[in-house]
Structures are given as C-alpha cells and as structure tokens.
Amino acid sequence: MGGSFMLRKWKKVICYIFVLTALPYLITIFINGPMRLSAPTQKQQEVAVMSEGDSKAKFLSLDEYGMGMLAREIPMSMDIEAVKAQAILVRTGIYKKMAEKTGNDQVVFSGPYFSVQEMEKEWGDHMEEYYSKLKKAWNETKERILTYGGKPAYTPFCRLTNGKTRNAAEALNTDQYPYLKSVDCSKDIEAKGAFQTKEIKGDTYEIAKTDSTGYVLQVKNGEQILDGDAFRDQFGLVSSSFTLKKGKGKTDVTTKGNGHGLGMSQNTADQMAKEGKDYKEILAYFFEGTTLQEVAEILSETE
C-alpha cells in the first residue's frame, strides 16, 4: 500500500512539473500564434528552387514554396475566397511544370516567392492576420488543382483587366486553351490605378491591331511592327491595353488595367467573393470547362 501511495504521489508531481514547464509556451502560442512557416496538413514534397542571385538550387517543401508564391502574388487584404482561388492557380502552375518534365533533368523552379521574413517585412503589423489567412487558403484547398483533358491547366491571372478578360485564341494565337474566354470584369475599371499615363520618347508609334477586347496586338513604328506585349515590356507599361497620344517628339501612353488580361482578374475575384461567391464559383467563371481535381485522383487515373 505504501509503495502504491508513493507511486501515485510521484505521478502527480511529474504532471505538475510538466504543466508548469509547458504553460508559458502554450500561452504564447495561444496569444500570438505560431509565426514560422509550419508544415500544412498536406503531403510533403520537396521542390528545387533557384532564386535570383543563387549559385545553386535549394530545396523547399512544395507547401513552403507554394505558400510563399501565394503570399507574393495576391494581396492578403482580399477576401479569403479570392485568396483560395489564387492558391489553386499557384498549385496548378507548380504541378503543370512538374508534369511537363522531360528526361531525367530535375525540375527547377525560378518563380519569385516570399520567405517568412519577407512576409513580415511586407505585412508589418498585419503579419499574424495575413499569415493565418494564407495558411487557411492553402490548407483548405488541400491538393486541388485545375485540369483540362486530365492534365494541369494553364492558369494565368492579372491584377486588373480593362473591363474584360482576353480570349486566348486571339491573345496567344492558339486554340490550345479553349477555357480561356473573354468574360466581363466591368468593375475593374472602377478600381484604383485602373488608368495610368506614361510619357515615352518618340512620336512615330501607332497602334496597328487590337483584339476584340481592346488589348493591343501590334504597334507600328515606321516600317517596324512590334508585338503589343513586347511594346508593353519595352516601356515598362502596366497593361497591354493602352492608347497613344502623340506630341512633339514624345507620346503619352494611357494604360487601362494592370497585367496581360488573361485568365483570372484578382480584383473581380475579390468582388465576386464579397458578393458571396466561393472559390469554386470564381474559378468556374474564369476557367469555364476546366475541372477541379485532387492531385492523388489524377495520379490514380494515369496508373
């Protein structure tokens, strides 16, 4: 009996010591939340990443890299359903590149992403709020991606359109992406920064051809014909939808929207989310004809 009593007594002492030791840590986590990129509840898979300035690739979990890309590519101030839609696009892009691998060469990703330190710098006092939203969006979409014909789809996106998304058949001159059709995004032109004007040198530029949604396909400069997107890149324009107003030795270029105009408009996705649409409805609107699938389901179909 004495031995049993002492055993119970020591068990209680050990329990008290454990609680007292762990309590401060548990309170800290409860109040502040974990501030490091802890592993989401998805299958862990490593990817090789080569960032600008790196001499060799480093290995990150697919989730760490994907969440870092998601954090960089969409404002966390947007509605959670818009962020979830973007998470699907990010993950789809990663798996599409992996699926297109040929030979024995390792797939190396070079797309920019935010580290946790960069998130803290970018988000400041909103770090806890935005990081929580980031994890929620990534985890609650699980391993889902968009597919077309049983393969990862091409899922471009932009911040703002000129009021409509572009038709891929016109923009890319291919019928490979029939799900990238022009859809209405009229609220985009009401957004801040929808119109911007930039002065460039020279007064010999003329718009030679536009697509049906007003994005420039060709610019003429004397006898030279420039691709509309190449012209945008050359002069650092924010959009491929623009007008030209010639002056003496200069041209004022007024852009409409922000980005190439293909795929999902993040601004319209955010507006749809605020109107009660979930991420599945948002993706169906911008990528009509694609299927939302889990990666494991796709792999089982190909075995």
VEXVO-353311 format. One line per 8 residues: number of its first residue (from 1); their letters; for each residue x, y, z of N, C-alpha, C. Coordinates in nm, 2 decimals, padded with zeros to 4 digits. Example, Ala and Ser with C-alpha at 12.3 -4.5 7.8 and 13.67 -1.06 7.14 Angstrom:
<nodes>
1> AS> 01.32:-00.57:00.78:01.23:-00.45:00.78:01.32:-00.33:00.78  01.28:-00.22:00.71:01.37:-00.11:00.71:01.29:00.00:00.79;
</nodes>
This chain:
<nodes>
1> MGGSFMLR> 00.08:-00.12:00.00:00.00:00.00:00.00:00.09:00.12:00.00  00.20:00.12:00.08:00.28:00.24:00.09:00.35:00.27:-00.05  00.39:00.16:-00.11:00.46:00.18:-00.24:00.36:00.24:-00.35  00.23:00.19:-00.34:00.13:00.24:-00.44:00.10:00.38:-00.41  00.10:00.42:-00.28:00.07:00.56:-00.25:00.18:00.65:-00.30  00.31:00.61:-00.28:00.42:00.69:-00.32:00.42:00.70:-00.48  00.38:00.59:-00.55:00.38:00.60:-00.69:00.28:00.70:-00.75  00.16:00.70:-00.68:00.06:00.80:-00.73:00.11:00.94:-00.70;
9> KWKKVICY> 00.18:00.96:-00.58:00.23:01.09:-00.55:00.33:01.14:-00.65  00.42:01.05:-00.69:00.52:01.09:-00.78:00.46:01.12:-00.92  00.36:01.05:-00.96:00.29:01.08:-01.09:00.23:01.21:-01.09  00.17:01.25:-00.97:00.11:01.39:-00.96:00.22:01.49:-00.97  00.34:01.47:-00.90:00.45:01.57:-00.91:00.50:01.58:-01.05  00.51:01.48:-01.12:00.56:01.48:-01.26:00.46:01.56:-01.35  00.33:01.54:-01.33:00.23:01.61:-01.41:00.24:01.76:-01.38  00.25:01.79:-01.25:00.26:01.94:-01.21:00.38:02.00:-01.28;
17> IFVLTALP> 00.49:01.93:-01.28:00.62:01.98:-01.34:00.60:02.01:-01.49  00.54:01.91:-01.56:00.51:01.92:-01.70:00.42:02.04:-01.73  00.32:02.06:-01.66:00.22:02.17:-01.68:00.29:02.30:-01.66  00.37:02.31:-01.55:00.44:02.44:-01.52:00.54:02.47:-01.63  00.61:02.37:-01.68:00.71:02.39:-01.78:00.65:02.43:-01.92  00.54:02.36:-01.95:00.48:02.39:-02.08:00.39:02.51:-02.09  00.33:02.55:-01.97:00.23:02.65:-01.97:00.27:02.78:-02.04  00.39:02.84:-02.01:00.43:02.96:-02.07:00.43:02.95:-02.22;
25> YLITIFIN> 00.48:02.84:-02.28:00.49:02.82:-02.42:00.35:02.81:-02.48  00.26:02.74:-02.41:00.12:02.72:-02.46:00.05:02.86:-02.46  00.07:02.94:-02.36:00.01:03.07:-02.35:00.06:03.16:-02.47  00.19:03.15:-02.50:00.24:03.23:-02.60:00.18:03.20:-02.74  00.17:03.07:-02.76:00.12:03.02:-02.89:-00.03:03.06:-02.90  -00.10:03.05:-02.79:-00.24:03.09:-02.79:-00.26:03.24:-02.82  -00.18:03.32:-02.76:-00.20:03.46:-02.78:-00.14:03.51:-02.92  -00.02:03.47:-02.95:00.05:03.52:-03.07:00.03:03.44:-03.19;
33> GPMRLSAP> 00.01:03.31:-03.18:00.00:03.22:-03.29:00.14:03.18:-03.34  00.16:03.07:-03.40:00.29:03.03:-03.45:00.34:03.12:-03.56  00.46:03.18:-03.56:00.50:03.28:-03.66:00.60:03.22:-03.75  00.61:03.09:-03.75:00.70:03.04:-03.85:00.62:02.96:-03.95  00.68:02.92:-04.07:00.60:02.85:-04.17:00.60:02.71:-04.14  00.50:02.67:-04.05:00.49:02.53:-04.01:00.43:02.45:-04.12  00.45:02.33:-04.12:00.41:02.24:-04.23:00.26:02.23:-04.24  00.19:02.26:-04.35:00.05:02.24:-04.36:00.02:02.10:-04.36;
41> TQKQQEVA> -00.11:02.07:-04.34:-00.15:01.93:-04.34:-00.17:01.87:-04.48  -00.07:01.87:-04.56:-00.07:01.82:-04.69:00.05:01.73:-04.71  00.05:01.64:-04.81:00.16:01.56:-04.84:00.28:01.65:-04.86  00.39:01.62:-04.79:00.51:01.70:-04.81:00.59:01.64:-04.93  00.63:01.73:-05.02:00.71:01.70:-05.13:00.81:01.81:-05.16  00.93:01.78:-05.18:01.03:01.89:-05.20:01.04:01.93:-05.34  01.07:02.06:-05.37:01.10:02.11:-05.50:01.23:02.19:-05.50  01.30:02.19:-05.61:01.42:02.26:-05.62:01.39:02.40:-05.67;
49> VMSEGDSK> 01.44:02.50:-05.60:01.41:02.64:-05.63:01.54:02.72:-05.65  01.55:02.79:-05.76:01.67:02.87:-05.79:01.62:03.02:-05.79  01.65:03.09:-05.69:01.62:03.23:-05.68:01.72:03.32:-05.75  01.68:03.44:-05.78:01.78:03.53:-05.85:01.90:03.56:-05.75  02.02:03.54:-05.81:02.14:03.56:-05.73:02.19:03.43:-05.66  02.11:03.32:-05.67:02.16:03.20:-05.61:02.26:03.13:-05.70  02.36:03.07:-05.65:02.46:02.99:-05.73:02.41:02.85:-05.75  02.33:02.80:-05.67:02.27:02.67:-05.68:02.13:02.66:-05.63;
57> AKFLSLDE> 02.06:02.56:-05.67:01.92:02.54:-05.62:01.92:02.50:-05.48  01.81:02.54:-05.41:01.79:02.50:-05.27:01.66:02.42:-05.27  01.64:02.34:-05.17:01.52:02.25:-05.17:01.42:02.30:-05.06  01.30:02.32:-05.10:01.19:02.36:-05.01:01.08:02.26:-05.02  01.00:02.25:-04.92:00.88:02.17:-04.93:00.79:02.24:-05.04  00.71:02.16:-05.11:00.62:02.22:-05.21:00.53:02.32:-05.14  00.48:02.29:-05.02:00.39:02.38:-04.95:00.46:02.51:-04.91  00.58:02.50:-04.87:00.65:02.63:-04.83:00.67:02.72:-04.95;
65> YGMGMLAR> 00.71:02.65:-05.06:00.73:02.73:-05.18:00.60:02.78:-05.24  00.49:02.70:-05.24:00.36:02.74:-05.29:00.30:02.85:-05.21  00.31:02.84:-05.07:00.26:02.94:-04.99:00.34:03.07:-05.00  00.47:03.06:-05.03:00.55:03.18:-05.05:00.51:03.25:-05.18  00.48:03.17:-05.28:00.43:03.23:-05.41:00.30:03.30:-05.39  00.21:03.23:-05.32:00.08:03.28:-05.30:00.08:03.41:-05.22  00.17:03.42:-05.12:00.18:03.54:-05.04:00.23:03.66:-05.13  00.31:03.63:-05.23:00.37:03.73:-05.31:00.27:03.78:-05.42;
73> EIPMSMDI> 00.19:03.69:-05.47:00.11:03.71:-05.59:-00.03:03.77:-05.57  -00.08:03.77:-05.45:-00.21:03.83:-05.43:-00.21:03.91:-05.30  -00.27:04.02:-05.29:-00.28:04.09:-05.16:-00.36:04.01:-05.06  -00.31:04.00:-04.94:-00.38:03.92:-04.84:-00.50:04.00:-04.78  -00.51:04.13:-04.82:-00.62:04.21:-04.78:-00.75:04.17:-04.85  -00.73:04.09:-04.96:-00.85:04.04:-05.04:-00.93:03.94:-04.96  -01.05:03.91:-05.00:-01.14:03.81:-04.94:-01.08:03.68:-04.95  -01.10:03.60:-04.84:-01.04:03.46:-04.83:-01.07:03.37:-04.95;
81> EAVKAQAI> -01.19:03.39:-05.01:-01.23:03.30:-05.12:-01.15:03.34:-05.25  -01.12:03.47:-05.26:-01.03:03.51:-05.37:-00.89:03.45:-05.35  -00.84:03.45:-05.23:-00.71:03.40:-05.20:-00.71:03.25:-05.22  -00.82:03.18:-05.19:-00.83:03.04:-05.21:-00.82:03.01:-05.36  -00.89:03.09:-05.44:-00.89:03.07:-05.59:-00.74:03.09:-05.64  -00.67:03.19:-05.59:-00.54:03.21:-05.63:-00.45:03.09:-05.58  -00.48:03.04:-05.47:-00.40:02.92:-05.42:-00.41:02.80:-05.52  -00.53:02.78:-05.58:-00.55:02.68:-05.68:-00.46:02.71:-05.80;
89> LVRTGIYK> -00.46:02.83:-05.84:-00.38:02.87:-05.96:-00.23:02.85:-05.94  -00.19:02.89:-05.82:-00.04:02.87:-05.78:-00.01:02.72:-05.79  -00.09:02.64:-05.72:-00.06:02.50:-05.71:-00.07:02.43:-05.85  -00.17:02.47:-05.93:-00.18:02.42:-06.06:-00.06:02.45:-06.15  00.00:02.57:-06.13:00.11:02.61:-06.21:00.23:02.52:-06.17  00.25:02.49:-06.04:00.36:02.41:-05.99:00.35:02.27:-06.05  00.23:02.21:-06.04:00.21:02.07:-06.09:00.22:02.07:-06.24  00.18:02.17:-06.31:00.19:02.17:-06.46:00.33:02.17:-06.50;
97> KMAEKTGN> 00.42:02.24:-06.43:00.56:02.24:-06.47:00.62:02.10:-06.44  00.58:02.04:-06.33:00.63:01.91:-06.29:00.58:01.81:-06.39  00.46:01.82:-06.44:00.40:01.72:-06.53:00.47:01.73:-06.67  00.52:01.85:-06.70:00.58:01.87:-06.84:00.73:01.84:-06.84  00.78:01.78:-06.73:00.92:01.74:-06.72:00.95:01.64:-06.83  01.07:01.65:-06.89:01.11:01.55:-06.99:01.25:01.51:-06.95  01.28:01.38:-06.98:01.41:01.32:-06.95:01.43:01.31:-06.80  01.56:01.31:-06.76:01.59:01.29:-06.62:01.63:01.41:-06.55;
105> DQVVFSGP> 01.63:01.53:-06.62:01.66:01.65:-06.56:01.57:01.69:-06.45  01.62:01.74:-06.35:01.54:01.79:-06.23:01.46:01.91:-06.27  01.34:01.92:-06.23:01.26:02.04:-06.25:01.31:02.15:-06.14  01.35:02.26:-06.19:01.39:02.37:-06.11:01.30:02.49:-06.12  01.24:02.54:-06.01:01.15:02.65:-06.01:01.23:02.78:-05.99  01.19:02.88:-06.07:01.25:03.01:-06.05:01.16:03.12:-06.02  01.03:03.09:-06.01:00.93:03.19:-05.98:00.95:03.25:-05.84  00.95:03.39:-05.83:00.97:03.45:-05.71:00.87:03.42:-05.60;
113> YFSVQEME> 00.91:03.42:-05.47:00.82:03.39:-05.36:00.87:03.46:-05.24  00.78:03.47:-05.14:00.81:03.54:-05.02:00.86:03.44:-04.91  00.97:03.46:-04.85:01.01:03.39:-04.73:00.93:03.44:-04.61  00.93:03.38:-04.50:00.86:03.43:-04.38:00.91:03.56:-04.34  01.04:03.58:-04.35:01.10:03.71:-04.32:01.05:03.82:-04.41  01.03:03.79:-04.54:00.98:03.89:-04.64:00.84:03.92:-04.61  00.76:03.81:-04.57:00.62:03.84:-04.53:00.61:03.94:-04.42  00.70:03.92:-04.32:00.70:04.01:-04.20:00.73:04.15:-04.24;
121> KEWGDHME> 00.82:04.16:-04.34:00.86:04.30:-04.38:00.75:04.36:-04.46  00.68:04.28:-04.55:00.58:04.33:-04.63:00.45:04.36:-04.56  00.42:04.28:-04.46:00.29:04.29:-04.39:00.29:04.36:-04.26  00.41:04.37:-04.20:00.42:04.45:-04.08:00.33:04.41:-03.97  00.25:04.50:-03.92:00.16:04.47:-03.81:00.05:04.37:-03.85  00.03:04.35:-03.98:-00.08:04.26:-04.02:-00.03:04.11:-04.03  00.10:04.09:-03.99:00.16:03.96:-04.02:00.08:03.84:-03.96  00.04:03.85:-03.84:-00.04:03.74:-03.78:-00.17:03.72:-03.85;
129> EYYSKLKK> -00.24:03.83:-03.88:-00.37:03.82:-03.95:-00.35:03.76:-04.09  -00.26:03.81:-04.17:-00.24:03.77:-04.31:-00.18:03.63:-04.32  -00.09:03.60:-04.23:-00.03:03.46:-04.23:-00.13:03.36:-04.20  -00.22:03.39:-04.11:-00.33:03.30:-04.08:-00.42:03.28:-04.20  -00.45:03.38:-04.27:-00.53:03.37:-04.39:-00.46:03.29:-04.50  -00.33:03.32:-04.51:-00.25:03.24:-04.61:-00.26:03.09:-04.59  -00.23:03.05:-04.46:-00.24:02.91:-04.43:-00.38:02.85:-04.45  -00.48:02.93:-04.41:-00.62:02.88:-04.43:-00.65:02.86:-04.57;
137> AWNETKER> -00.61:02.95:-04.66:-00.64:02.94:-04.80:-00.57:02.82:-04.86  -00.44:02.80:-04.82:-00.36:02.69:-04.88:-00.41:02.56:-04.83  -00.44:02.55:-04.70:-00.48:02.42:-04.64:-00.62:02.38:-04.68  -00.71:02.47:-04.69:-00.85:02.44:-04.72:-00.88:02.41:-04.86  -00.78:02.44:-04.95:-00.79:02.39:-05.09:-00.72:02.26:-05.11  -00.66:02.21:-05.00:-00.59:02.08:-05.00:-00.50:02.07:-05.12  -00.50:01.96:-05.19:-00.41:01.94:-05.30:-00.49:01.95:-05.44  -00.58:02.04:-05.44:-00.66:02.06:-05.56:-00.60:02.15:-05.66;
145> ILTYGGKP> -00.62:02.11:-05.79:-00.57:02.19:-05.90:-00.67:02.19:-06.01  -00.66:02.28:-06.10:-00.75:02.28:-06.22:-00.69:02.20:-06.33  -00.77:02.12:-06.39:-00.73:02.03:-06.50:-00.81:02.05:-06.62  -00.76:02.02:-06.74:-00.83:02.02:-06.86:-00.78:01.90:-06.94  -00.87:01.81:-06.98:-00.83:01.69:-07.05:-00.74:01.60:-06.96  -00.77:01.61:-06.83:-00.69:01.52:-06.74:-00.55:01.57:-06.71  -00.51:01.69:-06.75:-00.38:01.74:-06.72:-00.39:01.88:-06.66  -00.29:01.92:-06.58:-00.30:02.05:-06.52:-00.32:02.16:-06.63;
153> AYTPFCRL> -00.41:02.25:-06.60:-00.45:02.35:-06.70:-00.35:02.47:-06.69  -00.35:02.55:-06.80:-00.28:02.68:-06.80:-00.36:02.78:-06.73  -00.31:02.84:-06.62:-00.40:02.92:-06.53:-00.34:03.06:-06.51  -00.33:03.15:-06.61:-00.28:03.28:-06.59:-00.37:03.37:-06.51  -00.32:03.48:-06.46:-00.40:03.57:-06.38:-00.34:03.71:-06.40  -00.42:03.81:-06.36:-00.37:03.95:-06.36:-00.44:04.03:-06.25  -00.39:04.14:-06.22:-00.45:04.22:-06.11:-00.58:04.29:-06.15  -00.58:04.35:-06.27:-00.69:04.42:-06.32:-00.70:04.40:-06.47;
161> TNGKTRNA> -00.82:04.38:-06.53:-00.84:04.38:-06.67:-00.88:04.52:-06.72  -00.90:04.54:-06.85:-00.95:04.66:-06.90:-01.10:04.67:-06.90  -01.16:04.57:-06.83:-01.31:04.56:-06.82:-01.35:04.42:-06.87  -01.26:04.35:-06.94:-01.29:04.22:-06.98:-01.16:04.14:-06.99  -01.17:04.01:-06.96:-01.05:03.92:-06.98:-01.04:03.89:-07.13  -00.92:03.85:-07.17:-00.89:03.83:-07.31:-00.92:03.69:-07.35  -00.95:03.67:-07.48:-00.97:03.54:-07.53:-00.83:03.48:-07.58  -00.79:03.37:-07.53:-00.66:03.31:-07.56:-00.64:03.29:-07.70;
169> AEALNTDQ> -00.74:03.26:-07.78:-00.73:03.23:-07.92:-00.68:03.36:-07.99  -00.72:03.47:-07.94:-00.67:03.60:-08.00:-00.53:03.64:-07.94  -00.52:03.64:-07.81:-00.41:03.69:-07.74:-00.28:03.60:-07.77  -00.30:03.47:-07.78:-00.19:03.38:-07.79:-00.19:03.31:-07.93  -00.29:03.34:-08.01:-00.30:03.28:-08.14:-00.29:03.13:-08.14  -00.37:03.07:-08.05:-00.37:02.93:-08.04:-00.51:02.88:-07.99  -00.55:02.77:-08.03:-00.68:02.71:-07.98:-00.65:02.61:-07.87  -00.53:02.61:-07.81:-00.49:02.51:-07.71:-00.56:02.53:-07.58;
177> YPYLKSVD> -00.62:02.66:-07.56:-00.68:02.69:-07.43:-00.82:02.74:-07.44  -00.91:02.65:-07.49:-01.05:02.70:-07.51:-01.12:02.74:-07.39  -01.07:02.71:-07.27:-01.13:02.76:-07.15:-01.10:02.90:-07.11  -01.00:02.96:-07.18:-00.97:03.10:-07.15:-01.04:03.19:-07.25  -01.16:03.22:-07.21:-01.25:03.30:-07.29:-01.27:03.44:-07.23  -01.32:03.53:-07.31:-01.34:03.67:-07.26:-01.46:03.67:-07.17  -01.45:03.72:-07.05:-01.56:03.73:-06.95:-01.56:03.88:-06.90  -01.68:03.92:-06.86:-01.70:04.05:-06.81:-01.63:04.08:-06.67;
185> CSKDIEAK> -01.56:04.19:-06.67:-01.49:04.23:-06.54:-01.51:04.38:-06.53  -01.63:04.43:-06.55:-01.65:04.57:-06.57:-01.61:04.66:-06.44  -01.61:04.59:-06.32:-01.58:04.67:-06.20:-01.43:04.70:-06.20  -01.35:04.63:-06.28:-01.21:04.65:-06.28:-01.17:04.80:-06.31  -01.25:04.86:-06.40:-01.21:04.99:-06.45:-01.25:05.10:-06.34  -01.32:05.05:-06.24:-01.35:05.15:-06.13:-01.25:05.14:-06.02  -01.15:05.04:-06.03:-01.05:05.02:-05.92:-00.95:05.13:-05.93  -00.88:05.15:-05.81:-00.77:05.24:-05.80:-00.66:05.20:-05.89;
193> GAFQTKEI> -00.60:05.29:-05.97:-00.49:05.26:-06.06:-00.53:05.19:-06.19  -00.66:05.19:-06.22:-00.71:05.13:-06.34:-00.66:05.20:-06.47  -00.64:05.33:-06.45:-00.59:05.41:-06.57:-00.46:05.48:-06.52  -00.35:05.47:-06.60:-00.22:05.53:-06.58:-00.17:05.58:-06.71  -00.10:05.70:-06.70:-00.04:05.76:-06.82:00.11:05.77:-06.80  00.18:05.74:-06.90:00.33:05.74:-06.90:00.38:05.81:-07.03  00.47:05.89:-07.02:00.53:05.96:-07.14:00.65:05.88:-07.19  00.66:05.85:-07.32:00.77:05.79:-07.38:00.83:05.87:-07.49;
201> KGDTYEIA> 00.96:05.85:-07.52:01.02:05.93:-07.62:00.98:05.88:-07.76  00.97:05.97:-07.86:00.93:05.94:-07.99:00.79:05.96:-08.02  00.76:06.00:-08.15:00.62:06.03:-08.19:00.58:05.96:-08.31  00.64:05.85:-08.34:00.61:05.77:-08.46:00.54:05.64:-08.44  00.50:05.62:-08.31:00.43:05.50:-08.28:00.28:05.50:-08.31  00.22:05.40:-08.37:00.08:05.39:-08.40:00.03:05.25:-08.36  -00.09:05.24:-08.31:-00.15:05.11:-08.28:-00.20:05.05:-08.41  -00.15:04.94:-08.45:-00.18:04.88:-08.58:-00.29:04.77:-08.56;
209> KTDSTGYV> -00.30:04.71:-08.45:-00.40:04.60:-08.44:-00.43:04.57:-08.29  -00.56:04.56:-08.26:-00.61:04.52:-08.12:-00.69:04.40:-08.13  -00.71:04.33:-08.02:-00.80:04.22:-08.02:-00.94:04.27:-07.99  -01.04:04.17:-07.98:-01.18:04.21:-07.96:-01.21:04.28:-07.83  -01.12:04.26:-07.73:-01.14:04.32:-07.60:-01.06:04.45:-07.58  -00.99:04.50:-07.69:-00.92:04.62:-07.68:-00.77:04.61:-07.64  -00.72:04.49:-07.62:-00.58:04.48:-07.59:-00.50:04.49:-07.72  -00.38:04.56:-07.71:-00.30:04.58:-07.83:-00.22:04.46:-07.87;
217> LQVKNGEQ> -00.24:04.42:-08.00:-00.16:04.31:-08.05:-00.04:04.35:-08.13  -00.05:04.47:-08.20:00.06:04.52:-08.28:00.07:04.67:-08.27  00.20:04.72:-08.26:00.23:04.86:-08.27:00.32:04.88:-08.39  00.29:04.99:-08.47:00.37:05.02:-08.58:00.46:05.14:-08.55  00.59:05.12:-08.58:00.68:05.23:-08.56:00.76:05.25:-08.70  00.71:05.33:-08.78:00.77:05.34:-08.92:00.73:05.22:-08.99  00.84:05.15:-09.04:00.82:05.02:-09.11:00.82:04.90:-09.02  00.86:04.93:-08.89:00.87:04.82:-08.79:00.74:04.79:-08.73;
225> ILDGDAFR> 00.71:04.66:-08.71:00.59:04.61:-08.64:00.63:04.55:-08.51  00.58:04.60:-08.40:00.61:04.55:-08.27:00.50:04.47:-08.21  00.52:04.36:-08.14:00.42:04.29:-08.07:00.37:04.37:-07.95  00.24:04.37:-07.93:00.18:04.46:-07.82:00.24:04.43:-07.69  00.26:04.30:-07.65:00.31:04.27:-07.52:00.46:04.31:-07.51  00.53:04.29:-07.63:00.67:04.33:-07.63:00.68:04.49:-07.61  00.59:04.56:-07.67:00.59:04.71:-07.65:00.57:04.74:-07.51  00.48:04.67:-07.44:00.45:04.69:-07.30:00.57:04.67:-07.22;
233> DQFGLVSS> 00.64:04.56:-07.24:00.76:04.53:-07.17:00.87:04.63:-07.19  00.89:04.67:-07.32:01.00:04.76:-07.36:00.99:04.89:-07.28  00.87:04.94:-07.26:00.85:05.07:-07.20:00.80:05.06:-07.05  00.79:04.94:-07.00:00.75:04.92:-06.86:00.61:04.96:-06.83  00.52:04.93:-06.93:00.38:04.97:-06.91:00.31:04.86:-06.82  00.21:04.90:-06.74:00.15:04.81:-06.65:00.04:04.72:-06.72  00.00:04.75:-06.84:-00.10:04.68:-06.91:-00.08:04.68:-07.06  -00.13:04.57:-07.13:-00.12:04.56:-07.27:-00.24:04.63:-07.34;
241> SFTLKKGK> -00.33:04.68:-07.26:-00.44:04.76:-07.31:-00.40:04.91:-07.30  -00.38:04.98:-07.41:-00.34:05.12:-07.40:-00.38:05.20:-07.52  -00.38:05.33:-07.51:-00.40:05.42:-07.62:-00.28:05.51:-07.63  -00.25:05.57:-07.75:-00.14:05.65:-07.77:-00.18:05.79:-07.81  -00.12:05.90:-07.75:-00.15:06.03:-07.79:-00.01:06.10:-07.82  00.01:06.13:-07.95:00.14:06.18:-08.00:00.15:06.33:-07.98  00.27:06.37:-07.93:00.31:06.51:-07.92:00.43:06.53:-08.00  00.50:06.64:-07.97:00.62:06.67:-08.05:00.74:06.60:-07.98;
249> GKTDVTTK> 00.78:06.50:-08.05:00.90:06.42:-08.00:00.87:06.33:-07.89  00.74:06.31:-07.85:00.70:06.23:-07.74:00.56:06.17:-07.77  00.53:06.07:-07.69:00.40:06.00:-07.69:00.35:05.97:-07.55  00.23:06.01:-07.52:00.16:05.98:-07.40:00.09:05.85:-07.41  00.13:05.75:-07.33:00.06:05.62:-07.33:-00.03:05.60:-07.21  -00.15:05.59:-07.23:-00.25:05.57:-07.12:-00.29:05.42:-07.12  -00.26:05.36:-07.01:-00.29:05.21:-07.00:-00.43:05.20:-06.92  -00.49:05.08:-06.95:-00.62:05.05:-06.89:-00.61:04.91:-06.83;
257> GNGHGLGM> -00.62:04.90:-06.70:-00.60:04.77:-06.63:-00.46:04.76:-06.58  -00.43:04.63:-06.53:-00.29:04.61:-06.48:-00.26:04.46:-06.50  -00.18:04.44:-06.60:-00.14:04.30:-06.64:-00.17:04.27:-06.78  -00.16:04.14:-06.82:-00.18:04.10:-06.96:-00.33:04.07:-06.99  -00.41:04.06:-06.89:-00.56:04.05:-06.92:-00.61:03.91:-06.94  -00.52:03.81:-06.93:-00.56:03.67:-06.95:-00.59:03.60:-06.82  -00.69:03.51:-06.82:-00.73:03.43:-06.70:-00.80:03.51:-06.60  -00.77:03.48:-06.47:-00.84:03.54:-06.36:-00.80:03.68:-06.33;
265> SQNTADQM> -00.90:03.77:-06.32:-00.87:03.91:-06.26:-00.89:03.90:-06.11  -00.78:03.93:-06.04:-00.78:03.92:-05.89:-00.88:04.02:-05.84  -00.89:04.14:-05.90:-00.99:04.24:-05.85:-01.13:04.19:-05.86  -01.17:04.13:-05.98:-01.30:04.08:-06.00:-01.33:03.96:-05.91  -01.23:03.87:-05.89:-01.24:03.76:-05.80:-01.27:03.81:-05.66  -01.21:03.91:-05.61:-01.23:03.97:-05.48:-01.37:04.02:-05.47  -01.42:04.09:-05.58:-01.56:04.15:-05.58:-01.66:04.03:-05.57  -01.63:03.93:-05.65:-01.72:03.81:-05.65:-01.73:03.75:-05.51;
273> AKEGKDYK> -01.61:03.74:-05.45:-01.61:03.68:-05.31:-01.69:03.76:-05.22  -01.68:03.89:-05.23:-01.75:03.98:-05.14:-01.90:03.97:-05.16  -01.94:03.93:-05.28:-02.08:03.91:-05.31:-02.13:03.77:-05.27  -02.05:03.69:-05.21:-02.09:03.56:-05.16:-02.05:03.44:-05.24  -01.97:03.46:-05.35:-01.93:03.35:-05.43:-01.81:03.28:-05.37  -01.80:03.15:-05.37:-01.69:03.08:-05.32:-01.58:03.06:-05.42  -01.47:03.01:-05.39:-01.35:03.00:-05.48:-01.39:02.90:-05.60  -01.47:02.80:-05.58:-01.51:02.71:-05.69:-01.59:02.79:-05.79;
281> EILAYFFE> -01.68:02.87:-05.75:-01.76:02.95:-05.84:-01.67:03.05:-05.92  -01.58:03.11:-05.84:-01.49:03.21:-05.91:-01.41:03.14:-06.02  -01.35:03.03:-05.99:-01.27:02.96:-06.09:-01.35:02.91:-06.21  -01.47:02.87:-06.18:-01.56:02.82:-06.29:-01.59:02.94:-06.38  -01.60:03.06:-06.33:-01.63:03.18:-06.41:-01.52:03.21:-06.50  -01.40:03.21:-06.45:-01.28:03.25:-06.53:-01.22:03.14:-06.62  -01.24:03.01:-06.58:-01.18:02.90:-06.65:-01.29:02.79:-06.68  -01.39:02.84:-06.75:-01.51:02.75:-06.78:-01.46:02.63:-06.87;
289> GTTLQEVA> -01.50:02.52:-06.82:-01.46:02.39:-06.90:-01.35:02.32:-06.83  -01.28:02.38:-06.73:-01.18:02.31:-06.65:-01.25:02.23:-06.54  -01.17:02.14:-06.48:-01.22:02.05:-06.37:-01.13:02.07:-06.25  -01.20:02.09:-06.13:-01.12:02.10:-06.01:-01.10:01.95:-05.95  -00.98:01.91:-05.95:-00.94:01.78:-05.90:-00.83:01.78:-05.80  -00.82:01.67:-05.72:-00.71:01.65:-05.63:-00.60:01.57:-05.71  -00.48:01.61:-05.67:-00.36:01.55:-05.74:-00.36:01.40:-05.73  -00.40:01.34:-05.62:-00.40:01.20:-05.60:-00.50:01.13:-05.69;
297> EILSETE> -00.61:01.20:-05.72:-00.71:01.15:-05.81:-00.66:01.14:-05.95  -00.59:01.25:-05.99:-00.53:01.25:-06.13:-00.43:01.14:-06.14  -00.34:01.12:-06.04:-00.24:01.02:-06.05:-00.30:00.88:-06.06  -00.41:00.86:-05.99:-00.47:00.72:-05.99:-00.53:00.70:-06.12  -00.57:00.80:-06.19:-00.63:00.78:-06.33:-00.53:00.75:-06.43  -00.40:00.79:-06.41:-00.30:00.77:-06.51:-00.22:00.64:-06.48  -00.25:00.57:-06.37:-00.18:00.45:-06.34:-00.24:00.33:-06.41;
</nodes>
